[in-house]
Amino acid sequence: MKLSFFLTILLCVFFLNCSSPSVTDEIIDEIVEEVIDDIDLPITNKKPNILLVIADDVSKDAVPNYTEGSIKANMPNLQDLMSTGITFDNAWSYPGCTPTRASIITGKYAVKTGVLEVGDQISTTETSLQKYIADNTNDTYETAIIGKWHLSNQVSDPITMGIDYYAGILSGGISNYYNWPLVENGTTTNTTEYATTKLTDLAIDWKNNQTKPWFLWLAYNAPHSPYHLAPTNLHSQGNLPNDAASIDANPLPYYLSALEALDSEMGRFLSSLSIEERANTIIIFIGDNGVPNKVVQSPYTRQTAKGSLYQGGVNVPMIVSGVGVNRINEREDALINTTDFYATIGNISGVSTTEIHNSTSFNSLLTDDNATKREFVYSEKEGAYTIRNTTYKYIKFDNGTEELYNLSIDAYETSNLINNTLTTEASTAKATLITAADNIRN
């Protein structure tokens, strides 16, 4: 409730008391108490602010609230988003950083953009999500990407593609979290501030300067290698030895320290929002691909982690919370592709189109668990692809090898059904999945 409305109520109470002796102090106290109880629930008709947080190299085995993995990062801010929103169980990315980011910014499968592997360059002629929003909402939103770009090598490309402000790391990673090159709107300087903290500072500064609704794509490079010990105040992994030999011997706690630092800094950004801003902001959190094999945890293996088409490589954590999310502390098993962010964020910003390119909006799922859901999700890498429906998953490798799994009873792909005679159901599912993949790829 806005302060002006609160003051109006108090004035009404004052004049009512003066003009009507029958209004007792107890009645007045009741009215004031009810108003004060409601003052922390701002009412706004503004377009929602949109915060997309991308964590780098984060799968379900490291994140709270997922059953995979036994050693979890301490992430109270992410858990708060989970408790006030929706945790998605079946979100699919790509096996590597670049194609996932390309799929989000274009709403297209990698086979349609040519961005299939790390290092592939996105065409700046693609209509970015940010430009799509600007073109279809009369430039209502101010947009920024802060953090990891990893879609091309030219410092000017983010601005060329219609992003209003870019600051961060142009390439796939940095060699030192405490000493790294920062690109800001085409200019490169060196910074010695801890990367996760610096990116958050930039995000807060940019947000504080906005007078329009904003869409912030905040792409942390954490906890991507090099594995390191994050600043002590940002994690709970303890006083670990900070030497290369110790890190190489057991990189997991160092990886977790960087992930916890991400959570701490994400929390700092959220705390920088005013009550009214926070009440009018939707937050989407996702990992860009699986955990690297050096820090992977069971039930995933070194062979089914980042870079693979198995669940450990493409099934990533995803949480949505904030304004417009009416499902509180719920889980959702709908199939989600990272391409779907294009149509969904478009809907949140006011664009009416629910399907565009290879993007199907999941916006209706934020309020209705019975909303229409995708029939298939799809992912790929150079020369290989995978596709699944609610039950079966099919993988086709570049050498022609095929694998088929019933994920409803074999969630972590331990038994390739093609090694045995297929049941009628499995055979039908395989044919259906191949047909759907052919339609996507042709």
One Martini backbone bead per residue (centre of mass of N, CA, C, O) as a GRO file, in nm:
protein
  442
    1MET     BB    1   0.096   0.035   0.023
    2LYS     BB    2   0.081   0.352  -0.011
    3LEU     BB    3   0.155   0.627   0.173
    4SER     BB    4  -0.077   0.813   0.079
    5PHE     BB    5  -0.302   0.619   0.164
    6PHE     BB    6  -0.229   0.601   0.460
    7LEU     BB    7  -0.271   0.906   0.520
    8THR     BB    8  -0.567   0.918   0.436
    9ILE     BB    9  -0.676   0.730   0.652
   10LEU     BB   10  -0.584   0.896   0.897
   11LEU     BB   11  -0.749   1.150   0.830
   12CYS     BB   12  -1.026   1.015   0.837
   13VAL     BB   13  -1.009   0.928   1.131
   14PHE     BB   14  -0.978   1.207   1.253
   15PHE     BB   15  -1.247   1.337   1.143
   16LEU     BB   16  -1.434   1.120   1.255
   17ASN     BB   17  -1.368   1.171   1.554
   18CYS     BB   18  -1.452   1.475   1.558
   19SER     BB   19  -1.763   1.421   1.439
   20SER     BB   20  -1.774   1.132   1.617
   21PRO     BB   21  -1.813   1.024   1.940
   22SER     BB   22  -1.874   0.708   1.873
   23VAL     BB   23  -1.581   0.691   1.809
   24THR     BB   24  -1.355   0.492   1.930
   25ASP     BB   25  -1.039   0.409   2.014
   26GLU     BB   26  -1.065   0.109   1.936
   27ILE     BB   27  -1.152   0.153   1.642
   28ILE     BB   28  -0.909   0.315   1.555
   29ASP     BB   29  -0.696   0.100   1.623
   30GLU     BB   30  -0.800  -0.109   1.423
   31ILE     BB   31  -0.761   0.050   1.163
   32VAL     BB   32  -0.458   0.109   1.192
   33GLU     BB   33  -0.362  -0.186   1.217
   34GLU     BB   34  -0.458  -0.277   0.937
   35VAL     BB   35  -0.289  -0.079   0.774
   36ILE     BB   36  -0.010  -0.163   0.883
   37ASP     BB   37  -0.026  -0.463   0.794
   38ASP     BB   38  -0.047  -0.359   0.471
   39ILE     BB   39   0.212  -0.177   0.402
   40ASP     BB   40   0.394  -0.440   0.288
   41LEU     BB   41   0.174  -0.427   0.026
   42PRO     BB   42   0.222  -0.323  -0.259
   43ILE     BB   43   0.058  -0.122  -0.503
   44THR     BB   44   0.074  -0.200  -0.861
   45ASN     BB   45   0.061  -0.110  -1.232
   46LYS     BB   46   0.319  -0.190  -1.326
   47LYS     BB   47   0.552  -0.316  -1.488
   48PRO     BB   48   0.746  -0.574  -1.455
   49ASN     BB   49   1.021  -0.676  -1.327
   50ILE     BB   50   1.318  -0.854  -1.465
   51LEU     BB   51   1.498  -1.142  -1.333
   52LEU     BB   52   1.786  -1.306  -1.470
   53VAL     BB   53   1.953  -1.592  -1.339
   54ILE     BB   54   2.279  -1.720  -1.422
   55ALA     BB   55   2.438  -2.017  -1.369
   56ASP     BB   56   2.765  -2.164  -1.386
   57ASP     BB   57   2.776  -2.489  -1.372
   58VAL     BB   58   2.465  -2.591  -1.273
   59SER     BB   59   2.322  -2.846  -1.101
   60LYS     BB   60   2.118  -3.043  -0.896
   61ASP     BB   61   2.356  -3.163  -0.704
   62ALA     BB   62   2.420  -2.857  -0.563
   63VAL     BB   63   2.114  -2.801  -0.499
   64PRO     BB   64   1.866  -2.726  -0.325
   65ASN     BB   65   1.565  -2.926  -0.345
   66TYR     BB   66   1.729  -3.168  -0.456
   67THR     BB   67   1.809  -3.514  -0.470
   68GLU     BB   68   2.058  -3.465  -0.596
   69GLY     BB   69   2.296  -3.524  -0.415
   70SER     BB   70   2.476  -3.474  -0.084
   71ILE     BB   71   2.633  -3.197  -0.135
   72LYS     BB   72   2.535  -2.878  -0.037
   73ALA     BB   73   2.469  -2.572  -0.086
   74ASN     BB   74   2.439  -2.267   0.081
   75MET     BB   75   2.103  -2.123  -0.019
   76PRO     BB   76   1.888  -1.908   0.116
   77ASN     BB   77   1.788  -1.733  -0.124
   78LEU     BB   78   1.693  -1.961  -0.305
   79GLN     BB   79   1.504  -2.091  -0.094
   80ASP     BB   80   1.316  -1.849  -0.081
   81LEU     BB   81   1.222  -1.872  -0.375
   82MET     BB   82   1.106  -2.156  -0.345
   83SER     BB   83   0.897  -2.085  -0.106
   84THR     BB   84   0.767  -1.841  -0.315
   85GLY     BB   85   0.751  -2.065  -0.550
   86ILE     BB   86   0.893  -2.246  -0.827
   87THR     BB   87   1.003  -2.580  -0.883
   88PHE     BB   88   1.183  -2.721  -1.144
   89ASP     BB   89   1.249  -3.057  -1.281
   90ASN     BB   90   1.231  -3.023  -1.635
   91ALA     BB   91   1.483  -2.859  -1.725
   92TRP     BB   92   1.636  -2.768  -2.042
   93SER     BB   93   1.942  -2.754  -2.180
   94TYR     BB   94   2.266  -2.746  -2.262
   95PRO     BB   95   2.589  -2.885  -2.238
   96GLY     BB   96   2.663  -2.576  -2.291
   97CYS     BB   97   2.690  -2.241  -2.263
   98THR     BB   98   2.638  -2.106  -2.544
   99PRO     BB   99   2.373  -2.250  -2.647
  100THR     BB  100   2.197  -2.163  -2.411
  101ARG     BB  101   2.217  -1.855  -2.452
  102ALA     BB  102   2.113  -1.861  -2.745
  103SER     BB  103   1.831  -1.982  -2.679
  104ILE     BB  104   1.733  -1.743  -2.504
  105ILE     BB  105   1.794  -1.491  -2.706
  106THR     BB  106   1.618  -1.646  -2.962
  107GLY     BB  107   1.424  -1.911  -2.935
  108LYS     BB  108   1.637  -2.128  -3.048
  109TYR     BB  109   1.771  -2.378  -3.177
  110ALA     BB  110   2.087  -2.461  -3.260
  111VAL     BB  111   2.022  -2.563  -3.554
  112LYS     BB  112   1.913  -2.260  -3.628
  113THR     BB  113   2.193  -2.087  -3.542
  114GLY     BB  114   2.479  -2.261  -3.511
  115VAL     BB  115   2.489  -2.290  -3.184
  116LEU     BB  116   2.649  -2.589  -3.058
  117GLU     BB  117   2.918  -2.468  -2.937
  118VAL     BB  118   3.181  -2.374  -2.791
  119GLY     BB  119   3.261  -2.072  -2.986
  120ASP     BB  120   3.027  -2.007  -3.122
  121GLN     BB  121   2.872  -1.765  -3.333
  122ILE     BB  122   2.656  -1.521  -3.322
  123SER     BB  123   2.421  -1.358  -3.496
  124THR     BB  124   2.344  -1.013  -3.513
  125THR     BB  125   2.065  -1.071  -3.679
  126GLU     BB  126   1.937  -1.157  -3.448
  127THR     BB  127   1.656  -1.149  -3.242
  128SER     BB  128   1.654  -1.040  -2.952
  129LEU     BB  129   1.485  -1.036  -2.667
  130GLN     BB  130   1.520  -0.732  -2.618
  131LYS     BB  131   1.417  -0.639  -2.899
  132TYR     BB  132   1.147  -0.781  -2.893
  133ILE     BB  133   1.039  -0.615  -2.660
  134ALA     BB  134   1.076  -0.333  -2.776
  135ASP     BB  135   0.905  -0.378  -3.044
  136ASN     BB  136   0.632  -0.489  -2.858
  137THR     BB  137   0.636  -0.224  -2.620
  138ASN     BB  138   0.741   0.056  -2.695
  139ASP     BB  139   0.999   0.069  -2.518
  140THR     BB  140   0.942   0.005  -2.202
  141TYR     BB  141   1.225  -0.124  -2.160
  142GLU     BB  142   1.507  -0.172  -1.974
  143THR     BB  143   1.827  -0.316  -2.067
  144ALA     BB  144   2.044  -0.591  -1.940
  145ILE     BB  145   2.379  -0.727  -1.944
  146ILE     BB  146   2.535  -0.902  -1.668
  147GLY     BB  147   2.829  -1.066  -1.752
  148LYS     BB  148   2.809  -1.342  -1.926
  149TRP     BB  149   2.822  -1.396  -2.269
  150HIS     BB  150   2.946  -1.614  -2.489
  151LEU     BB  151   2.863  -1.536  -2.823
  152SER     BB  152   3.114  -1.343  -2.877
  153ASN     BB  153   3.406  -1.120  -2.954
  154GLN     BB  154   3.260  -0.852  -2.969
  155VAL     BB  155   3.215  -0.575  -2.768
  156SER     BB  156   2.954  -0.462  -2.945
  157ASP     BB  157   2.730  -0.686  -2.972
  158PRO     BB  158   2.518  -0.636  -2.750
  159ILE     BB  159   2.435  -0.358  -2.863
  160THR     BB  160   2.373  -0.447  -3.154
  161MET     BB  161   2.134  -0.648  -3.027
  162GLY     BB  162   1.969  -0.435  -2.816
  163ILE     BB  163   2.127  -0.372  -2.567
  164ASP     BB  164   2.154  -0.107  -2.351
  165TYR     BB  165   2.344  -0.280  -2.143
  166TYR     BB  166   2.696  -0.374  -2.096
  167ALA     BB  167   2.854  -0.593  -1.841
  168GLY     BB  168   3.163  -0.798  -1.840
  169ILE     BB  169   3.216  -1.122  -1.982
  170LEU     BB  170   3.286  -1.215  -2.300
  171SER     BB  171   3.378  -1.482  -2.233
  172GLY     BB  172   3.379  -1.799  -2.075
  173GLY     BB  173   3.615  -1.678  -1.885
  174ILE     BB  174   3.845  -1.670  -1.608
  175SER     BB  175   4.164  -1.692  -1.449
  176ASN     BB  176   4.068  -1.465  -1.223
  177TYR     BB  177   3.849  -1.347  -0.978
  178TYR     BB  178   4.076  -1.104  -0.883
  179ASN     BB  179   4.169  -1.079  -1.208
  180TRP     BB  180   3.996  -0.897  -1.467
  181PRO     BB  181   3.820  -0.838  -1.760
  182LEU     BB  182   3.620  -0.550  -1.824
  183VAL     BB  183   3.319  -0.503  -1.999
  184GLU     BB  184   3.187  -0.169  -2.106
  185ASN     BB  185   3.036  -0.066  -2.366
  186GLY     BB  186   3.325  -0.151  -2.534
  187THR     BB  187   3.507  -0.132  -2.274
  188THR     BB  188   3.833  -0.219  -2.146
  189THR     BB  189   3.914  -0.333  -1.818
  190ASN     BB  190   4.066  -0.368  -1.504
  191THR     BB  191   3.994  -0.593  -1.224
  192THR     BB  192   4.021  -0.672  -0.850
  193GLU     BB  193   3.739  -0.756  -0.807
  194TYR     BB  194   3.532  -0.972  -0.719
  195ALA     BB  195   3.332  -1.086  -0.958
  196THR     BB  196   3.057  -1.130  -0.812
  197THR     BB  197   3.059  -0.851  -0.678
  198LYS     BB  198   3.093  -0.666  -0.924
  199LEU     BB  199   2.838  -0.754  -1.077
  200THR     BB  200   2.649  -0.659  -0.850
  201ASP     BB  201   2.726  -0.365  -0.846
  202LEU     BB  202   2.642  -0.310  -1.139
  203ALA     BB  203   2.347  -0.392  -1.103
  204ILE     BB  204   2.270  -0.187  -0.887
  205ASP     BB  205   2.350   0.068  -1.037
  206TRP     BB  206   2.166   0.028  -1.279
  207LYS     BB  207   1.896   0.000  -1.130
  208ASN     BB  208   1.910   0.285  -0.981
  209ASN     BB  209   1.889   0.439  -1.281
  210GLN     BB  210   1.595   0.361  -1.318
  211THR     BB  211   1.261   0.470  -1.469
  212LYS     BB  212   1.196   0.199  -1.584
  213PRO     BB  213   1.128  -0.083  -1.665
  214TRP     BB  214   1.314  -0.395  -1.607
  215PHE     BB  215   1.569  -0.607  -1.776
  216LEU     BB  216   1.776  -0.847  -1.608
  217TRP     BB  217   2.074  -1.009  -1.711
  218LEU     BB  218   2.234  -1.224  -1.468
  219ALA     BB  219   2.562  -1.359  -1.546
  220TYR     BB  220   2.729  -1.559  -1.381
  221ASN     BB  221   3.047  -1.729  -1.361
  222ALA     BB  222   2.951  -1.867  -1.134
  223PRO     BB  223   3.131  -2.170  -1.050
  224HIS     BB  224   3.333  -2.157  -1.253
  225SER     BB  225   3.615  -2.203  -1.363
  226PRO     BB  226   3.830  -2.144  -1.139
  227TYR     BB  227   3.897  -2.288  -0.858
  228HIS     BB  228   3.807  -2.131  -0.543
  229LEU     BB  229   3.820  -1.904  -0.277
  230ALA     BB  230   3.599  -1.734  -0.142
  231PRO     BB  231   3.499  -1.500   0.039
  232THR     BB  232   3.431  -1.550   0.366
  233ASN     BB  233   3.150  -1.374   0.379
  234LEU     BB  234   3.011  -1.570   0.129
  235HIS     BB  235   3.060  -1.840   0.302
  236SER     BB  236   3.048  -2.201   0.464
  237GLN     BB  237   3.332  -2.380   0.414
  238GLY     BB  238   3.558  -2.240   0.552
  239ASN     BB  239   3.911  -2.282   0.632
  240LEU     BB  240   4.065  -2.322   0.358
  241PRO     BB  241   4.306  -2.411   0.169
  242ASN     BB  242   4.484  -2.172  -0.068
  243ASP     BB  243   4.586  -2.404  -0.280
  244ALA     BB  244   4.631  -2.582  -0.563
  245ALA     BB  245   4.658  -2.868  -0.442
  246SER     BB  246   4.397  -2.866  -0.272
  247ILE     BB  247   4.203  -2.805  -0.501
  248ASP     BB  248   4.276  -3.050  -0.681
  249ALA     BB  249   4.209  -3.274  -0.468
  250ASN     BB  250   3.931  -3.088  -0.369
  251PRO     BB  251   3.701  -2.890  -0.541
  252LEU     BB  252   3.414  -2.882  -0.415
  253PRO     BB  253   3.428  -2.664  -0.180
  254TYR     BB  254   3.509  -2.438  -0.380
  255TYR     BB  255   3.268  -2.449  -0.560
  256LEU     BB  256   3.065  -2.395  -0.325
  257SER     BB  257   3.175  -2.117  -0.246
  258ALA     BB  258   3.094  -1.983  -0.518
  259LEU     BB  259   2.789  -2.050  -0.498
  260GLU     BB  260   2.742  -1.904  -0.228
  261ALA     BB  261   2.833  -1.628  -0.330
  262LEU     BB  262   2.610  -1.597  -0.532
  263ASP     BB  263   2.380  -1.603  -0.326
  264SER     BB  264   2.472  -1.359  -0.160
  265GLU     BB  265   2.466  -1.154  -0.400
  266MET     BB  266   2.177  -1.195  -0.482
  267GLY     BB  267   2.070  -1.101  -0.208
  268ARG     BB  268   2.186  -0.814  -0.227
  269PHE     BB  269   2.021  -0.729  -0.465
  270LEU     BB  270   1.740  -0.780  -0.342
  271SER     BB  271   1.792  -0.583  -0.095
  272SER     BB  272   1.810  -0.320  -0.289
  273LEU     BB  273   1.520  -0.333  -0.301
  274SER     BB  274   1.242  -0.209  -0.271
  275ILE     BB  275   0.938  -0.291  -0.174
  276GLU     BB  276   0.807  -0.218  -0.445
  277GLU     BB  277   1.009  -0.357  -0.633
  278ARG     BB  278   0.987  -0.647  -0.521
  279ALA     BB  279   0.670  -0.664  -0.570
  280ASN     BB  280   0.758  -0.598  -0.902
  281THR     BB  281   0.932  -0.878  -0.917
  282ILE     BB  282   1.070  -1.121  -1.128
  283ILE     BB  283   1.233  -1.442  -1.067
  284ILE     BB  284   1.491  -1.613  -1.256
  285PHE     BB  285   1.642  -1.936  -1.219
  286ILE     BB  286   1.947  -2.080  -1.378
  287GLY     BB  287   2.120  -2.325  -1.527
  288ASP     BB  288   2.329  -2.382  -1.817
  289ASN     BB  289   2.451  -2.658  -1.700
  290GLY     BB  290   2.627  -2.890  -1.599
  291VAL     BB  291   2.846  -3.036  -1.404
  292PRO     BB  292   3.155  -3.089  -1.372
  293ASN     BB  293   3.343  -3.378  -1.334
  294LYS     BB  294   3.513  -3.277  -1.077
  295VAL     BB  295   3.207  -3.209  -0.913
  296VAL     BB  296   3.044  -3.449  -0.934
  297GLN     BB  297   2.739  -3.619  -0.836
  298SER     BB  298   2.544  -3.835  -0.721
  299PRO     BB  299   2.404  -4.000  -0.995
  300TYR     BB  300   2.621  -3.881  -1.138
  301THR     BB  301   2.886  -3.870  -1.379
  302ARG     BB  302   3.156  -3.807  -1.571
  303GLN     BB  303   2.977  -3.904  -1.833
  304THR     BB  304   2.693  -3.727  -1.725
  305ALA     BB  305   2.783  -3.440  -1.750
  306LYS     BB  306   2.916  -3.199  -1.867
  307GLY     BB  307   2.874  -3.229  -2.228
  308SER     BB  308   2.625  -3.400  -2.207
  309LEU     BB  309   2.301  -3.569  -2.290
  310TYR     BB  310   2.252  -3.618  -2.016
  311GLN     BB  311   2.104  -3.526  -1.731
  312GLY     BB  312   2.373  -3.401  -1.607
  313GLY     BB  313   2.391  -3.191  -1.867
  314VAL     BB  314   2.058  -3.076  -1.906
  315ASN     BB  315   1.935  -3.098  -1.612
  316VAL     BB  316   1.821  -2.810  -1.455
  317PRO     BB  317   1.786  -2.564  -1.245
  318MET     BB  318   1.457  -2.407  -1.160
  319ILE     BB  319   1.330  -2.076  -1.066
  320VAL     BB  320   1.014  -1.909  -0.973
  321SER     BB  321   0.957  -1.568  -0.853
  322GLY     BB  322   0.701  -1.343  -0.769
  323VAL     BB  323   0.549  -1.159  -0.967
  324GLY     BB  324   0.283  -1.365  -1.095
  325VAL     BB  325   0.327  -1.584  -0.864
  326ASN     BB  326   0.078  -1.810  -0.723
  327ARG     BB  327   0.273  -2.045  -0.672
  328ILE     BB  328   0.354  -2.175  -0.355
  329ASN     BB  329   0.575  -2.402  -0.286
  330GLU     BB  330   0.620  -2.554  -0.569
  331ARG     BB  331   0.608  -2.814  -0.804
  332GLU     BB  332   0.734  -2.883  -1.148
  333ASP     BB  333   0.709  -3.127  -1.435
  334ALA     BB  334   0.743  -2.968  -1.668
  335LEU     BB  335   0.851  -2.917  -1.984
  336ILE     BB  336   1.162  -2.730  -2.035
  337ASN     BB  337   1.302  -2.490  -2.241
  338THR     BB  338   1.526  -2.239  -2.291
  339THR     BB  339   1.367  -2.121  -2.533
  340ASP     BB  340   1.105  -2.037  -2.352
  341PHE     BB  341   1.199  -1.756  -2.246
  342TYR     BB  342   1.118  -1.577  -2.479
  343ALA     BB  343   0.803  -1.596  -2.457
  344THR     BB  344   0.775  -1.556  -2.151
  345ILE     BB  345   0.912  -1.277  -2.118
  346GLY     BB  346   0.733  -1.149  -2.320
  347ASN     BB  347   0.470  -1.184  -2.157
  348ILE     BB  348   0.560  -1.032  -1.902
  349SER     BB  349   0.606  -0.757  -2.075
  350GLY     BB  350   0.328  -0.779  -2.294
  351VAL     BB  351   0.343  -1.002  -2.490
  352SER     BB  352   0.109  -1.223  -2.651
  353THR     BB  353   0.294  -1.430  -2.755
  354THR     BB  354   0.333  -1.798  -2.702
  355GLU     BB  355   0.462  -1.857  -2.998
  356ILE     BB  356   0.814  -1.872  -3.104
  357HIS     BB  357   0.976  -2.044  -3.292
  358ASN     BB  358   1.110  -2.257  -3.019
  359SER     BB  359   0.890  -2.106  -2.829
  360THR     BB  360   0.719  -2.184  -2.517
  361SER     BB  361   0.513  -2.070  -2.299
  362PHE     BB  362   0.506  -2.073  -1.915
  363ASN     BB  363   0.328  -1.849  -1.783
  364SER     BB  364   0.065  -2.011  -1.696
  365LEU     BB  365   0.222  -2.186  -1.472
  366LEU     BB  366   0.239  -1.952  -1.251
  367THR     BB  367  -0.099  -2.003  -1.192
  368ASP     BB  368  -0.133  -2.301  -1.351
  369ASP     BB  369  -0.102  -2.650  -1.320
  370ASN     BB  370  -0.313  -2.704  -1.585
  371ALA     BB  371  -0.156  -2.612  -1.801
  372THR     BB  372  -0.021  -2.618  -2.087
  373LYS     BB  373   0.218  -2.854  -2.219
  374ARG     BB  374   0.478  -2.988  -2.326
  375GLU     BB  375   0.573  -3.277  -2.515
  376PHE     BB  376   0.871  -3.170  -2.573
  377VAL     BB  377   1.228  -3.199  -2.545
  378TYR     BB  378   1.544  -3.039  -2.657
  379SER     BB  379   1.884  -3.141  -2.750
  380GLU     BB  380   2.237  -3.052  -2.835
  381LYS     BB  381   2.512  -3.129  -3.055
  382GLU     BB  382   2.757  -3.200  -3.244
  383GLY     BB  383   2.604  -3.472  -3.411
  384ALA     BB  384   2.385  -3.457  -3.168
  385TYR     BB  385   2.087  -3.584  -2.987
  386THR     BB  386   1.791  -3.502  -2.778
  387ILE     BB  387   1.473  -3.651  -2.666
  388ARG     BB  388   1.159  -3.587  -2.481
  389ASN     BB  389   0.913  -3.695  -2.277
  390THR     BB  390   0.749  -3.783  -1.992
  391THR     BB  391   0.911  -4.080  -2.025
  392TYR     BB  392   1.096  -4.068  -2.280
  393LYS     BB  393   1.446  -4.113  -2.401
  394TYR     BB  394   1.641  -3.994  -2.680
  395ILE     BB  395   1.959  -4.091  -2.840
  396LYS     BB  396   2.179  -3.943  -3.096
  397PHE     BB  397   2.472  -4.016  -3.236
  398ASP     BB  398   2.728  -3.950  -3.466
  399ASN     BB  399   2.768  -4.284  -3.507
  400GLY     BB  400   2.447  -4.397  -3.469
  401THR     BB  401   2.394  -4.428  -3.190
  402GLU     BB  402   2.146  -4.561  -2.961
  403GLU     BB  403   1.915  -4.436  -2.704
  404LEU     BB  404   1.680  -4.568  -2.447
  405TYR     BB  405   1.459  -4.427  -2.193
  406ASN     BB  406   1.283  -4.477  -1.883
  407LEU     BB  407   1.237  -4.217  -1.664
  408SER     BB  408   1.014  -4.329  -1.465
  409ILE     BB  409   1.238  -4.585  -1.383
  410ASP     BB  410   1.516  -4.427  -1.518
  411ALA     BB  411   1.643  -4.129  -1.438
  412TYR     BB  412   1.981  -4.212  -1.490
  413GLU     BB  413   2.052  -4.398  -1.731
  414THR     BB  414   2.120  -4.740  -1.692
  415SER     BB  415   1.900  -4.858  -1.922
  416ASN     BB  416   1.923  -4.958  -2.241
  417LEU     BB  417   1.660  -5.063  -2.434
  418ILE     BB  418   1.814  -5.135  -2.707
  419ASN     BB  419   1.957  -5.397  -2.582
  420ASN     BB  420   1.662  -5.483  -2.620
  421THR     BB  421   1.356  -5.580  -2.657
  422LEU     BB  422   1.098  -5.395  -2.746
  423THR     BB  423   0.830  -5.272  -2.659
  424THR     BB  424   0.558  -5.138  -2.789
  425GLU     BB  425   0.577  -4.874  -2.634
  426ALA     BB  426   0.881  -4.814  -2.688
  427SER     BB  427   0.869  -4.823  -2.996
  428THR     BB  428   0.665  -4.593  -3.027
  429ALA     BB  429   0.829  -4.378  -2.877
  430LYS     BB  430   1.073  -4.377  -3.061
  431ALA     BB  431   0.927  -4.295  -3.323
  432THR     BB  432   0.809  -4.030  -3.212
  433LEU     BB  433   1.080  -3.893  -3.138
  434ILE     BB  434   1.213  -3.901  -3.418
  435THR     BB  435   0.998  -3.736  -3.563
  436ALA     BB  436   1.024  -3.482  -3.388
  437ALA     BB  437   1.327  -3.436  -3.449
  438ASP     BB  438   1.303  -3.412  -3.756
  439ASN     BB  439   1.121  -3.159  -3.748
  440ILE     BB  440   1.338  -2.982  -3.611
  441ARG     BB  441   1.597  -3.041  -3.813
  442ASN     BB  442   1.433  -2.963  -4.103
   0.00000   0.00000   0.00000
